[in-house]
Amino acid sequence: VRSTQVEISVHTLDGGSVRRLFSGHQSAGPQTQTWDGRDGQGQLVPPGLYLLRADVQTEEGSFSRLHPVAVAY
C-alpha cells in the first residue's frame, strides 16, 4: 500500500499559522481530521473565518488546497 505525505493546517485569513492538525503519511482513500477550534497553545480561537490548508506531495507533484472554515460559539 502506497502512502502520500500530507500536512493539514489551520490559518488566519491573512495567512498566519493557527495550528498544525496533521503531518505525516496517509494511505489512499478517504481520510478525516477534526479541529476542536483551538490554536497551537490549546486556547480557543476567536470566532470568525479561518482557512484549512491541505498540502499533499505525490509522485505527480505537490498540491495545496484551501477551504474556508467558520468558527462560532
C-alpha positions in Angstrom: 0.0 0.0 0.0 1.4 3.3 -1.0 1.3 6.3 1.2 1.5 10.0 0.5 3.0 12.9 2.6 0.2 15.1 3.8 0.1 18.2 6.0 -3.2 19.7 7.3 -3.1 23.1 9.0 -5.3 25.9 10.0 -4.5 29.6 9.2 -6.0 33.0 9.7 -7.3 34.8 6.6 -4.1 36.8 6.3 -2.0 33.6 6.3 -0.9 33.4 9.9 -0.5 29.9 11.3 -3.0 28.9 13.9 -2.4 25.1 14.3 -1.0 22.1 12.5 -3.5 19.3 12.7 -1.6 16.5 10.9 1.7 16.0 9.3 2.7 12.5 8.1 2.0 9.8 5.6 -1.5 8.7 4.7 -2.7 5.8 2.6 -5.1 6.2 -0.4 -8.8 6.6 0.3 -11.0 8.9 2.3 -9.4 10.4 5.4 -10.7 12.6 8.2 -9.2 15.1 10.5 -11.0 17.1 13.2 -10.3 20.5 14.7 -11.5 21.5 18.1 -11.3 25.2 17.4 -8.0 25.6 19.5 -4.7 27.1 18.5 -1.3 25.5 18.9 -1.2 26.6 22.6 -4.6 25.0 23.3 -6.5 28.2 23.5 -9.9 28.6 21.8 -9.6 30.8 18.7 -11.8 33.9 18.4 -15.0 33.4 16.3 -14.5 34.1 12.6 -13.3 32.7 9.4 -10.2 30.6 9.1 -8.6 28.7 6.3 -8.0 24.9 6.4 -4.9 24.1 4.2 -4.1 20.6 2.9 -0.7 20.1 1.3 -0.1 16.8 -0.5 3.1 15.5 -2.1 2.5 12.8 -4.7 4.6 11.2 -7.4 3.0 13.6 -9.8 3.9 16.7 -7.8 2.9 18.9 -4.8 -0.7 20.1 -4.4 -2.3 22.6 -2.0 -6.0 23.2 -1.3 -7.6 25.9 0.9 -11.1 25.5 2.4 -12.8 28.2 4.5 -13.9 27.2 8.0 -16.3 29.3 10.1 -15.9 29.2 13.9 -18.9 30.3 16.0 -19.6 29.8 19.8 
